[in-house]
Amino acid sequence: GLAVNNSLFNDAFQIVEDVVQIRRRRRIFEIARAFPVLIQSDESAAPFASGGKARFETNVSMRTTFARMKSARAVLSVSRVNDELHNRIQNGVNAGCVNIVEDNTVNRSVLTDGKNALLFNYRDDALREHLEFVCSNPRRAYELAQTGFMLRDETPFRFGGFHNILELAQTPRPGGRHPELARQPSLAL
């Protein structure tokens, strides 16, 4: 029966959302620290991630993260946003890693638990079981990662409109280079 204005309601809702995310994050770190994994996060996670088998690092650059993904067996990706496919999942697919992700409507619509990814929720031991699996069964984890890797050319994993970029790159500028020369690969970083 409490009447609140929109601003106060939004503030109260934000507090509840923050508490939920803090509890989820804490649970993930408490489980993950028991395994020989690398945890990359901000300094605020250190108390929850320390004290186990995991290695913990802060301030890891995006370039380092991408480079590591290519040699990682799995990538655990969580996000506050549950209505879109997070780019870390796409990065994990492209890197050929097992994606361990939250079991939500969007992830479930494009990924299948045990077939091309591992899905978990916060109410059971699925995350612990998935980490045990990828840490103790590298051959089977690799097979699962390969099945996930095959998704890279499918929507929504493939970058939409990429063919337009390729066509544009292959089209010579007016008064520019010969069409065959325009097709030679180049890389700009």
Beta strands, then each sheet from edge to edge (+ up, - down):
strand 1: 38-40
strand 2: 55-57
strand 3: 74-77
strand 4: 98-102
strand 5: 118-120
sheet 1: 1+ 2+
sheet 2: 3+ 4+ 5+
end
